Amino acid sequence: HQFIKKKMRGSSKSSSSSPWPKEAAAQALFYLPNILTDDPTPPACRLAYDESTHTIQIISEEREIIDWFSPDDVIGAKLEFQLDLEEKLNADLTKRLERTSLEEKEESRSSPNCGCSLSEEMEGVKKDWSTLLGSVAPGTNTATVKVYCYPRYTPSETRYFSSWRTSNNPSLPPQKGEKEQDKEHWGERYARHRTLEVAPCGDFANVLSVVRAIRKLAHVDFFLVEEDEKTKSSGIMQQRRDERQKLMLKNNNDESASKDQKGPPKYLVIVNPFSGKKTALSIYESITKPMLDECGIEHDLFLTDYAGHAYERMQFIPSKEGDILEYDGIVSMGGDGNLHEILQGIKAREDAEDVLKNVPFGVIGCGSSNGFAKTLLFPSKEHCNPLESTFYIAKGQTKPIDLSEHTVTSSNDITTLKSSPTKSYYGFLTFCWAFIADCDLESEVLRCLGIGGLRVDLWAVWRVINLRKYRARFSYLPPPSKSDETDNQSEEKKEGNIDGVLPLPTEDIPTNWKTIEDDFILVWCHQVTHAGSNAHSSPMSKLQDGVFQVMLIRSSCSRYELTKLLLSIEHGTHIHYDACEMYECIAYRLEPLVEGSFNDLDGEKLEDGPIQARVLPSAAHCFC
């Protein structure tokens, strides 16, 4: 490892501004696997980068393209090598171990105080061999370059073909711009790794330069800081480490907490094995763990045993498992409720805002709905499954996302409202009331059937037949128009900070808010595009738009029209129905005027009563 680090430092100094080391790549020779040819002597090849198609091509000595892959599909690349003398070294160590062990027993019988040490003997053997290994001649090594790729099936590809395309039937790289066409029709990602044997050489500098260039083009060289705008975000991980060290020093009041965090990225993976169909742990073992190992990300596994366990893990406990500030990211494996619990645990910390800014989180959907996992993958037109989610977490690239703060007043009585206690929660998905909340929460009685999200659909049929209508007062603050954003506005208002205009939950509604009082079938407030993996409930929403998209359905909507509207939510066409009213706001307040309704935030039941919410723009960062 020290040899590789030294060579990597040397090669990085000599690299030019070009992302691909052409000179080093021309001198780095590889052998293809025997699967490509009947010739017992494998053909030689080299790697080349085509900037016009953004592909790395495997080219034969006759300049034919044998295979290719896109750096965008790569999560890791590494050089692995061993010396032919390693087996002899292990054999010699074993023989000496057996011989020395017998001699030590004999000497201990005759001389109990003998100074001979087995460990000292072994150290001597290793020292003798290290001298020999340092003088190994070129050509006595076996080295391989492994590139871990997860491409997507294209419409022209079948699902069943060899992991390598033969030179007799090569697949040509895409033309410029072709890769982005009709991406929504592409299939799921799958593992199609490349393994190349390095030709015998005495110096791995050229090969290491190529490996590093692949990682750089794939944006998985996590600590690389470049002037190029495309790769500049790679250095953010180290910047976040520096900020977390300051926070740990402040929290611990101990200089030992400020020691530098070095080495590869390290994530905390929180798995709820009871979510959905109880497959989260098997998904971790078969998909997530191998992929994190392939890209060189270390991680700690935390299994939740009971409700509130993830909440407790988020607390400041440096003396137990370790504080979450020690990690470069948090990965939630479970349903949306698992992430909800994680965020509430962070909110209970005094340094909650700093934690959200410097500890990004990722989501691998293993629950019933998986709305947030689908939302993160939707802009990239990816399929919603654990492999795709893990792929983006392994890539390590993050984007800012909006959160929200919801404050519940636990009283519907107007006379005691202003003196009632309040409780606040972080939100990231949706808040629903009336029809959707009834289906989500009341259908919990069907969870024991193990039918996943189908329980909500079955309960929705029952709720349409036995339709309920709730009277409420909905007040909201529309986002400021562009004409209102004058030069004399404060920077806080420009950034969307509405602290100055948002009333307390127990105060009266300001005059610049709008109010609707009516009988409602549904109130549904969104921050994301998908409330579930098959529910495109808010097509207008974006991860970082600073607004709520609120859907209202009033009591005048018939059962027939409501049924058609609900069936069209899967494709997002429900917004074209007259009964579906959409409002955009940066804050809102919902005051139920009847008993028996539920407050449902991100699929979790909150206290009953009036609720007020506001957007927290770019409050957190997520792997996507």
C-alpha positions as CSV (number, residue, x, y, z in Angstrom):
1,H,0.0,0.0,0.0
2,Q,2.8,2.4,0.7
3,F,4.3,1.6,-2.7
4,I,1.0,2.4,-4.4
5,K,0.6,5.7,-2.5
6,K,4.1,6.8,-3.4
7,K,3.6,6.0,-7.1
8,M,0.1,7.7,-7.0
9,R,1.6,10.8,-5.6
10,G,4.4,10.8,-8.2
11,S,2.0,10.2,-11.1
12,S,-0.4,12.9,-10.0
13,K,2.4,15.5,-10.0
14,S,3.3,14.7,-13.6
15,S,-0.3,14.6,-14.9
16,S,-1.4,17.3,-17.3
17,S,-4.6,19.2,-17.4
18,S,-6.1,16.4,-19.7
19,P,-8.3,14.0,-17.8
20,W,-6.6,11.0,-19.6
21,P,-2.9,10.3,-19.4
22,K,-2.3,9.4,-23.0
23,E,1.4,8.8,-22.7
24,A,1.0,6.5,-19.7
25,A,-2.0,4.7,-21.3
26,A,0.1,4.0,-24.4
27,Q,2.8,2.3,-22.4
28,A,0.4,0.3,-20.1
29,L,-0.1,-3.1,-21.7
30,F,-2.8,-5.5,-20.6
31,Y,-3.9,-9.0,-21.5
32,L,-7.6,-9.9,-22.2
33,P,-9.3,-12.9,-20.5
34,N,-9.1,-16.1,-22.4
35,I,-12.8,-16.1,-22.9
36,L,-12.3,-13.8,-25.9
37,T,-10.1,-16.1,-27.9
38,D,-9.2,-19.7,-28.5
39,D,-5.6,-18.8,-28.6
40,P,-3.8,-20.0,-25.4
41,T,-1.7,-16.8,-25.5
42,P,-4.1,-14.0,-24.6
43,P,-4.0,-11.0,-26.9
44,A,-2.5,-7.7,-25.7
45,C,-4.6,-4.5,-25.5
46,R,-4.5,-1.0,-24.2
47,L,-7.0,1.4,-22.8
48,A,-8.0,4.7,-24.5
49,Y,-10.4,7.5,-23.7
50,D,-12.7,8.9,-26.4
51,E,-13.7,12.3,-25.3
52,S,-16.4,12.7,-28.0
53,T,-18.4,9.8,-26.7
54,H,-17.1,9.9,-23.1
55,T,-16.2,6.2,-23.2
56,I,-13.1,4.2,-22.2
57,Q,-12.3,1.8,-24.9
58,I,-10.3,-1.5,-24.8
59,I,-8.3,-1.5,-28.0
60,S,-6.3,-4.3,-29.5
61,E,-2.8,-3.9,-31.0
62,E,-4.6,-3.8,-34.4
63,R,-6.5,-0.7,-33.2
64,E,-9.8,-2.6,-33.1
65,I,-12.3,-1.8,-30.4
66,I,-12.8,-5.0,-28.4
67,D,-15.0,-3.5,-25.6
68,W,-15.9,-0.2,-24.0
69,F,-17.5,1.2,-21.0
70,S,-18.7,4.6,-19.8
71,P,-17.0,6.2,-16.7
72,D,-20.5,7.3,-15.6
73,D,-21.3,3.6,-14.9
74,V,-18.1,3.0,-12.9
75,I,-18.2,3.0,-9.1
76,G,-14.6,1.8,-8.5
77,A,-11.3,0.9,-10.1
78,K,-8.3,-0.7,-8.4
79,L,-5.0,-2.4,-9.1
80,E,-4.5,-5.7,-7.4
81,F,-1.2,-7.6,-7.6
82,Q,0.8,-10.4,-6.0
83,L,4.2,-11.9,-6.4
84,D,4.8,-15.5,-7.5
85,L,7.1,-15.8,-4.4
86,E,4.2,-15.2,-2.1
87,E,3.2,-18.9,-2.0
88,K,6.8,-19.9,-1.3
89,L,6.9,-17.4,1.5
90,N,3.7,-18.8,3.1
91,A,5.0,-22.3,2.8
92,D,8.4,-21.4,4.4
93,L,6.6,-19.6,7.3
94,T,4.4,-22.7,7.9
95,K,7.4,-25.0,8.0
96,R,9.4,-22.8,10.3
97,L,6.4,-22.4,12.5
98,E,6.0,-26.1,13.0
99,R,9.8,-26.6,13.5
100,T,10.2,-23.7,15.9
101,S,7.1,-24.8,17.9
102,L,8.5,-28.2,18.5
103,E,11.9,-26.8,19.4
104,E,10.3,-24.4,21.8
105,K,8.5,-27.2,23.5
106,E,11.7,-29.2,24.0
107,E,13.6,-26.3,25.3
108,S,10.9,-25.3,27.7
109,R,11.1,-28.7,29.2
110,S,14.8,-28.6,29.7
111,S,15.1,-24.8,30.3
112,P,11.9,-23.2,31.6
113,N,13.4,-19.8,31.5
114,C,14.7,-20.0,27.9
115,G,14.8,-16.6,26.2
116,C,13.9,-18.1,22.8
117,S,10.7,-16.5,21.4
118,L,8.5,-17.9,18.6
119,S,7.4,-14.4,17.6
120,E,11.0,-13.3,17.3
121,E,11.8,-16.2,15.1
122,M,8.9,-15.4,12.8
123,E,9.9,-11.8,12.6
124,G,13.4,-12.9,11.5
125,V,11.8,-15.0,8.7
126,K,9.8,-12.1,7.4
127,K,12.8,-9.9,7.5
128,D,14.8,-12.3,5.4
129,W,12.0,-12.7,2.9
130,S,11.4,-8.9,2.7
131,T,15.0,-8.5,1.5
132,L,14.5,-11.1,-1.1
133,L,11.2,-9.7,-2.3
134,G,12.8,-6.3,-2.7
135,S,15.2,-7.7,-5.4
136,V,12.5,-9.5,-7.5
137,A,13.2,-9.2,-11.2
138,P,10.6,-7.8,-13.6
139,G,8.3,-10.5,-15.1
140,T,7.8,-12.3,-11.8
141,N,4.5,-10.5,-10.9
142,T,0.8,-11.2,-11.5
143,A,-1.3,-8.0,-11.5
144,T,-4.8,-7.2,-12.5
145,V,-6.8,-4.1,-13.0
146,K,-10.5,-4.4,-11.9
147,V,-13.1,-1.9,-13.0
148,Y,-16.5,-2.2,-11.4
149,C,-19.2,-1.2,-13.9
150,Y,-23.0,-1.1,-13.5
151,P,-24.4,-0.1,-16.9
152,R,-28.1,0.0,-17.8
153,Y,-29.8,-2.3,-20.3
154,T,-30.6,-0.4,-23.5
155,P,-33.5,-1.3,-25.7
156,S,-31.2,-3.0,-28.3
157,E,-29.6,-5.3,-25.7
158,T,-31.0,-8.5,-24.4
159,R,-30.7,-9.4,-20.7
160,Y,-28.7,-12.6,-21.4
161,F,-25.3,-12.3,-23.0
162,S,-21.6,-12.9,-22.2
163,S,-20.0,-10.6,-19.7
164,W,-17.5,-9.8,-22.5
165,R,-18.4,-9.1,-26.1
166,T,-16.1,-11.0,-28.5
167,S,-14.0,-9.3,-31.1
168,N,-16.0,-11.1,-33.8
169,N,-19.1,-9.3,-32.8
170,P,-18.1,-6.1,-31.0
171,S,-20.5,-3.5,-29.7
172,L,-19.5,0.0,-30.9
173,P,-19.6,2.9,-28.5
174,P,-22.5,5.3,-28.8
175,Q,-22.3,8.4,-31.0
176,K,-22.2,11.8,-29.4
177,G,-25.5,12.6,-27.8
178,E,-26.9,9.1,-28.4
179,K,-26.4,8.0,-24.7
180,E,-29.0,10.5,-23.4
181,Q,-31.7,9.7,-25.9
182,D,-34.8,7.8,-24.7
183,K,-33.2,7.2,-21.3
184,E,-36.6,6.6,-19.7
185,H,-36.9,3.4,-21.9
186,W,-33.6,2.0,-20.7
187,G,-33.6,-1.0,-18.4
188,E,-32.2,-1.6,-14.9
189,R,-28.6,-1.5,-14.0
190,Y,-26.6,-4.7,-13.8
191,A,-23.1,-5.8,-12.8
192,R,-20.7,-6.0,-15.8
193,H,-17.2,-5.7,-14.4
194,R,-13.9,-5.7,-16.4
195,T,-10.8,-7.5,-15.3
196,L,-7.5,-7.0,-17.2
197,E,-4.3,-8.7,-16.5
198,V,-1.3,-6.4,-16.5
199,A,1.6,-7.4,-18.8
200,P,4.8,-8.2,-16.9
201,C,6.7,-5.0,-15.9
202,G,9.0,-3.7,-13.3
203,D,7.2,-0.4,-12.6
204,F,3.4,0.1,-12.1
205,A,3.5,3.9,-12.4
206,N,1.8,3.9,-15.9
207,V,-0.9,1.4,-14.8
208,L,-1.5,3.4,-11.6
209,S,-1.9,6.6,-13.7
210,V,-4.6,4.9,-15.9
211,V,-6.4,3.5,-12.8
212,R,-6.5,7.0,-11.2
213,A,-7.7,8.5,-14.5
214,I,-10.6,6.1,-14.6
215,R,-11.6,7.0,-11.0
216,K,-11.3,10.7,-11.9
217,L,-13.5,10.4,-15.0
218,A,-16.0,8.4,-13.0
219,H,-16.0,11.1,-10.2
220,V,-15.2,8.5,-7.5
221,D,-11.8,9.9,-6.5
222,F,-13.5,11.3,-3.4
223,F,-10.7,13.5,-2.1
224,L,-9.6,15.0,-5.4
225,V,-9.8,18.8,-5.7
226,E,-9.6,20.2,-9.2
227,E,-10.2,23.6,-10.8
228,D,-12.4,21.9,-13.4
229,E,-16.0,22.7,-12.4
230,K,-17.1,19.1,-13.2
231,T,-14.8,17.5,-10.6
232,K,-14.7,20.3,-8.1
233,S,-17.4,18.7,-6.0
234,S,-15.1,15.7,-5.3
235,G,-13.2,17.7,-2.7
236,I,-16.4,18.6,-0.7
237,M,-16.0,15.4,1.4
238,Q,-12.8,16.6,2.8
239,Q,-14.3,20.0,3.5
240,R,-17.1,18.4,5.4
241,R,-14.6,16.3,7.4
242,D,-12.9,19.5,8.5
243,E,-16.2,21.1,9.6
244,R,-17.2,17.9,11.5
245,Q,-13.8,17.9,13.3
246,K,-14.6,21.5,14.6
247,L,-18.0,20.3,15.7
248,M,-16.6,17.3,17.6
249,L,-14.0,19.5,19.3
250,K,-16.8,21.9,20.3
251,N,-19.1,19.1,21.6
252,N,-16.4,17.1,23.4
253,N,-14.4,20.1,24.6
254,D,-11.4,17.8,24.1
255,E,-8.5,18.3,21.8
256,S,-8.4,14.6,21.0
257,A,-11.6,15.0,19.0
258,S,-9.9,17.4,16.6
259,K,-7.5,14.8,15.1
260,D,-7.6,14.5,11.4
261,Q,-10.0,12.1,9.8
262,K,-7.9,10.3,7.2
263,G,-8.4,7.3,4.9
264,P,-11.3,6.3,2.7
265,P,-14.9,7.4,3.2
266,K,-16.8,5.8,6.0
267,Y,-20.6,5.5,6.2
268,L,-23.1,4.4,8.8
269,V,-25.6,2.0,7.3
270,I,-28.8,1.8,9.4
271,V,-30.9,-1.2,8.5
272,N,-34.4,-1.8,9.6
273,P,-34.9,-5.6,9.1
274,F,-38.6,-5.4,9.8
275,S,-39.5,-2.9,7.0
276,G,-41.9,-3.9,4.2
277,K,-41.4,-7.6,3.3
278,K,-38.5,-7.9,5.8
279,T,-35.9,-8.1,3.0
280,A,-33.6,-5.2,4.1
281,L,-30.9,-7.3,5.7
282,S,-30.7,-9.8,2.8
283,I,-30.5,-6.8,0.4
284,Y,-27.6,-5.3,2.4
285,E,-25.7,-8.6,2.4
286,S,-26.2,-9.4,-1.4
287,I,-26.1,-5.8,-2.9
288,T,-25.1,-3.0,-0.7
289,K,-22.2,-4.4,1.2
290,P,-20.4,-5.8,-1.9
291,M,-20.9,-2.6,-3.9
292,L,-19.5,-0.5,-1.0
293,D,-16.5,-2.8,-0.9
294,E,-16.0,-2.5,-4.6
295,C,-15.8,1.3,-4.5
296,G,-13.6,1.4,-1.4
297,I,-16.1,2.9,1.0
298,E,-15.8,1.6,4.6
299,H,-19.0,1.3,6.7
300,D,-20.4,0.3,10.0
301,L,-23.7,-1.7,10.1
302,F,-26.4,-0.7,12.7
303,L,-29.5,-3.0,12.9
304,T,-32.6,-1.5,14.5
305,D,-34.3,-3.8,17.0
306,Y,-37.3,-1.7,18.0
307,A,-39.2,1.5,17.3
308,G,-37.1,4.5,18.2
309,H,-33.8,2.6,18.0
310,A,-32.6,4.7,15.0
311,Y,-33.7,7.8,16.9
312,E,-31.5,6.9,19.8
313,R,-28.5,6.2,17.6
314,M,-28.6,9.7,16.2
315,Q,-28.0,11.1,19.7
316,F,-24.6,12.4,20.9
317,I,-23.0,9.3,22.3
318,P,-19.2,9.4,21.6
319,S,-18.4,6.9,24.3
320,K,-20.6,4.1,22.9
321,E,-20.9,3.3,19.2
322,G,-19.4,6.6,18.2
323,D,-21.0,9.9,17.3
324,I,-22.5,10.3,13.8
325,L,-20.2,13.2,13.2
326,E,-17.4,10.6,12.7
327,Y,-19.1,9.3,9.5
328,D,-19.0,10.8,6.0
329,G,-22.6,9.7,5.3
330,I,-25.6,8.0,6.7
331,V,-27.4,5.4,4.7
332,S,-31.0,4.4,5.6
333,M,-32.1,0.9,4.5
334,G,-35.8,0.4,5.2
335,G,-39.0,2.3,4.5
336,D,-39.6,6.1,4.6
337,G,-40.4,5.7,8.3
338,N,-36.8,4.7,8.9
339,L,-35.5,8.0,7.5
340,H,-38.2,9.9,9.4
341,E,-36.9,8.4,12.6
342,I,-33.3,9.3,11.7
343,L,-34.2,12.9,11.0
344,Q,-36.2,13.3,14.3
345,G,-33.2,12.0,16.1
346,I,-30.9,14.6,14.4
347,K,-33.5,17.3,15.2
348,A,-33.2,16.5,18.9
349,R,-29.5,17.4,18.9
350,E,-28.3,20.9,19.7
351,D,-26.1,20.9,16.6
352,A,-28.9,19.6,14.3
353,E,-28.4,22.2,11.5
354,D,-24.6,21.6,11.4
355,V,-25.1,17.8,11.2
356,L,-27.5,18.1,8.3
357,K,-25.1,20.3,6.4
358,N,-22.0,18.1,6.9
359,V,-23.4,14.6,7.1
360,P,-25.2,13.7,3.8
361,F,-27.6,10.8,3.8
362,G,-28.7,8.2,1.3
363,V,-31.8,6.1,1.0
364,I,-32.1,2.5,-0.2
365,G,-35.8,1.7,-0.4
366,C,-36.7,-1.6,1.4
367,G,-40.2,-0.7,2.7
368,S,-43.7,-0.7,1.4
369,S,-43.8,2.6,-0.4
370,N,-40.2,3.9,-0.9
371,G,-41.4,7.3,-2.0
372,F,-38.2,9.1,-1.2
373,A,-36.0,6.5,-2.9
374,K,-38.1,6.9,-6.0
375,T,-37.9,10.7,-5.9
376,L,-34.1,10.6,-5.7
377,L,-33.8,8.3,-8.7
378,F,-36.6,10.0,-10.8
379,P,-34.5,12.9,-12.2
380,S,-31.9,10.5,-13.6
381,K,-34.7,8.3,-15.1
382,E,-33.5,5.4,-13.1
383,H,-35.5,2.4,-12.0
384,C,-36.4,2.3,-8.3
385,N,-34.6,-0.7,-6.8
386,P,-31.9,-1.2,-4.2
387,L,-29.1,-1.6,-6.8
388,E,-29.8,1.7,-8.4
389,S,-30.0,3.5,-5.0
390,T,-26.7,1.9,-3.9
391,F,-25.1,2.8,-7.1
392,Y,-25.6,6.6,-6.5
393,I,-24.5,6.2,-2.9
394,A,-21.3,4.5,-4.0
395,K,-20.6,7.3,-6.5
396,G,-20.6,9.7,-3.5
397,Q,-22.0,12.7,-5.4
398,T,-24.5,14.8,-3.3
399,K,-27.1,17.5,-4.0
400,P,-28.9,19.8,-1.6
401,I,-32.5,19.1,-0.8
402,D,-35.3,21.0,1.0
403,L,-36.7,19.8,4.3
404,S,-39.6,21.2,6.3
405,E,-40.5,21.9,9.9
406,H,-43.9,20.9,11.1
407,T,-45.3,22.2,14.4
408,V,-48.3,20.5,16.0
409,T,-50.5,22.2,18.6
410,S,-52.1,19.5,20.6
411,S,-55.5,21.1,21.1
412,N,-58.5,21.8,18.9
413,D,-60.2,24.0,21.6
414,I,-60.1,27.6,20.6
415,T,-60.2,28.8,24.2
416,T,-57.1,26.8,25.1
417,L,-55.3,26.9,21.8
418,K,-52.8,29.8,22.6
419,S,-51.7,28.1,25.8
420,S,-51.4,24.6,24.4
421,P,-48.0,23.0,24.1
422,T,-46.4,22.5,20.7
423,K,-44.0,19.9,19.2
424,S,-41.9,20.2,16.1
425,Y,-40.8,17.6,13.5
426,Y,-38.6,17.5,10.4
427,G,-40.4,16.5,7.2
428,F,-38.9,15.4,3.9
429,L,-41.7,13.7,1.9
430,T,-45.4,14.7,2.3
431,F,-47.9,15.7,4.8
432,C,-51.4,14.3,4.3
433,W,-54.7,14.7,6.0
434,A,-58.2,13.1,5.5
435,F,-58.4,10.5,2.7
436,I,-54.7,9.6,2.2
437,A,-54.0,9.7,5.9
438,D,-56.9,7.4,6.6
439,C,-55.7,4.9,4.0
440,D,-52.1,5.0,5.2
441,L,-52.7,4.8,8.9
442,E,-55.9,2.7,9.2
443,S,-54.5,0.1,6.7
444,E,-51.8,-0.8,9.3
445,V,-54.2,-3.6,10.4
446,L,-53.4,-5.3,7.1
447,R,-49.6,-5.2,7.5
448,C,-49.6,-8.7,9.0
449,L,-50.7,-10.1,5.7
450,G,-47.3,-9.2,4.2
451,I,-48.7,-7.7,1.0
452,G,-46.6,-4.5,1.2
453,G,-48.0,-1.4,-0.4
454,L,-51.1,-3.3,-1.6
455,R,-52.6,-2.8,1.8
456,V,-53.0,0.9,1.1
457,D,-54.7,0.3,-2.2
458,L,-57.2,-2.2,-0.7
459,W,-58.0,0.3,2.0
460,A,-58.5,3.1,-0.5
461,V,-61.2,1.0,-2.2
462,W,-63.0,0.8,1.1
463,R,-62.6,4.5,1.8
464,V,-64.0,5.4,-1.6
465,I,-67.1,3.3,-0.8
466,N,-67.4,4.7,2.7
467,L,-66.3,8.2,1.8
468,R,-65.6,10.7,4.6
469,K,-65.5,14.4,4.5
470,Y,-63.8,16.7,7.0
471,R,-64.3,20.4,7.6
472,A,-61.1,22.4,8.1
473,R,-59.5,25.8,7.6
474,F,-56.4,25.8,5.4
475,S,-54.3,28.9,5.3
476,Y,-51.1,29.3,3.3
477,L,-48.4,31.9,2.4
478,P,-47.8,32.0,-1.4
479,P,-44.1,32.3,-2.5
480,P,-43.0,35.9,-3.3
481,S,-43.3,36.9,-6.9
482,K,-40.3,38.1,-8.8
483,S,-41.7,41.7,-8.8
484,D,-41.6,41.6,-5.0
485,E,-37.9,40.7,-4.9
486,T,-36.4,44.2,-4.9
487,D,-32.9,45.2,-4.3
488,N,-33.6,46.5,-0.8
489,Q,-34.8,43.0,0.5
490,S,-32.7,41.4,3.1
491,E,-30.5,38.5,2.3
492,E,-32.5,36.2,4.6
493,K,-35.7,36.8,2.5
494,K,-33.8,36.2,-0.7
495,E,-32.7,32.8,0.6
496,G,-36.2,31.9,1.4
497,N,-35.9,32.3,5.2
498,I,-39.4,33.2,6.3
499,D,-38.8,33.5,10.1
500,G,-39.6,37.2,9.9
501,V,-43.1,36.7,8.4
502,L,-44.1,33.3,9.9
503,P,-46.4,33.5,12.9
504,L,-46.2,31.2,15.9
505,P,-48.6,28.3,15.7
506,T,-50.7,29.8,18.5
507,E,-50.9,33.3,16.9
508,D,-53.5,34.6,14.4
509,I,-53.0,34.3,10.7
510,P,-51.3,37.4,9.1
511,T,-53.2,39.4,6.5
512,N,-50.8,38.4,3.7
513,W,-51.8,34.7,4.0
514,K,-54.7,33.2,2.1
515,T,-57.4,31.1,3.8
516,I,-59.7,28.4,2.5
517,E,-62.5,27.0,4.8
518,D,-64.5,24.1,3.4
519,D,-65.4,20.5,3.6
520,F,-62.4,18.5,2.2
521,I,-61.9,14.9,1.0
522,L,-58.2,15.3,0.8
523,V,-55.3,17.7,1.8
524,W,-51.9,16.6,0.5
525,C,-48.8,18.8,0.9
526,H,-45.7,17.7,-1.1
527,Q,-42.0,18.4,-1.2
528,V,-41.1,15.5,-3.6
529,T,-42.4,14.2,-6.8
530,H,-43.4,10.7,-5.5
531,A,-45.2,9.9,-2.3
532,G,-44.6,6.2,-3.2
533,S,-42.7,4.2,-5.8
534,N,-45.9,4.0,-7.9
535,A,-47.4,7.3,-6.9
536,H,-46.3,10.3,-9.0
537,S,-48.4,12.6,-6.9
538,S,-46.6,15.9,-7.5
539,P,-45.0,16.2,-10.9
540,M,-44.1,19.9,-10.4
541,S,-42.1,19.3,-7.2
542,K,-38.3,19.5,-7.2
543,L,-35.7,18.5,-4.5
544,Q,-34.6,22.1,-4.2
545,D,-37.4,24.5,-5.1
546,G,-38.2,26.0,-1.7
547,V,-41.9,25.5,-1.9
548,F,-44.7,23.1,-1.0
549,Q,-47.0,21.8,-3.7
550,V,-50.4,21.4,-2.0
551,M,-53.3,19.3,-3.5
552,L,-56.8,19.9,-2.3
553,I,-59.9,17.9,-3.2
554,R,-63.2,19.3,-1.9
555,S,-66.4,17.6,-0.9
556,S,-68.1,18.4,-4.2
557,C,-66.0,15.7,-6.0
558,S,-68.0,12.6,-6.8
559,R,-66.9,9.1,-6.0
560,Y,-66.6,8.3,-9.7
561,E,-64.4,11.3,-10.4
562,L,-62.4,10.6,-7.2
563,T,-61.8,7.1,-8.4
564,K,-60.5,8.2,-11.8
565,L,-58.3,10.8,-10.2
566,L,-56.8,8.3,-7.8
567,L,-56.1,5.8,-10.6
568,S,-54.2,8.5,-12.6
569,I,-51.8,9.4,-9.7
570,E,-49.4,6.6,-10.8
571,H,-48.6,8.6,-14.0
572,G,-49.1,12.1,-12.6
573,T,-52.0,13.0,-14.8
574,H,-54.4,13.6,-11.9
575,I,-53.5,17.3,-11.9
576,H,-55.5,17.8,-15.1
577,Y,-58.8,17.0,-13.3
578,D,-61.0,19.9,-12.3
579,A,-61.5,18.4,-8.8
580,C,-57.7,18.5,-8.2
581,E,-56.7,22.0,-7.0
582,M,-53.0,22.7,-6.7
583,Y,-51.5,25.5,-4.6
584,E,-47.9,26.6,-4.2
585,C,-46.7,28.0,-0.9
586,I,-43.7,28.4,1.4
587,A,-45.7,27.9,4.6
588,Y,-49.2,26.7,5.6
589,R,-51.4,26.0,8.6
590,L,-54.2,23.4,8.7
591,E,-56.8,23.7,11.4
592,P,-59.3,20.8,11.6
593,L,-62.8,21.9,12.6
594,V,-64.1,18.4,13.3
595,E,-63.0,15.4,15.4
596,G,-61.6,12.1,14.1
597,S,-58.9,13.2,11.6
598,F,-55.2,12.1,11.5
599,N,-52.0,14.1,10.9
600,D,-49.8,12.0,8.8
601,L,-46.2,13.2,8.2
602,D,-44.0,11.0,5.9
603,G,-46.2,8.0,6.7
604,E,-45.9,8.5,10.4
605,K,-48.8,9.5,12.7
606,L,-48.4,12.8,14.6
607,E,-50.5,14.2,17.4
608,D,-54.0,15.4,16.5
609,G,-54.7,19.1,16.3
610,P,-53.8,22.2,14.2
611,I,-50.5,21.9,12.4
612,Q,-48.2,24.6,10.8
613,A,-45.3,24.0,8.5
614,R,-42.6,25.9,6.7
615,V,-40.0,25.1,4.1
616,L,-36.3,24.7,5.1
617,P,-34.5,25.4,1.8
618,S,-31.4,23.4,1.1
619,A,-31.3,22.2,4.7
620,A,-29.7,18.8,4.0
621,H,-27.6,17.0,1.4
622,C,-28.4,13.6,-0.2
623,F,-26.6,11.1,-2.3
624,C,-28.3,11.2,-5.7
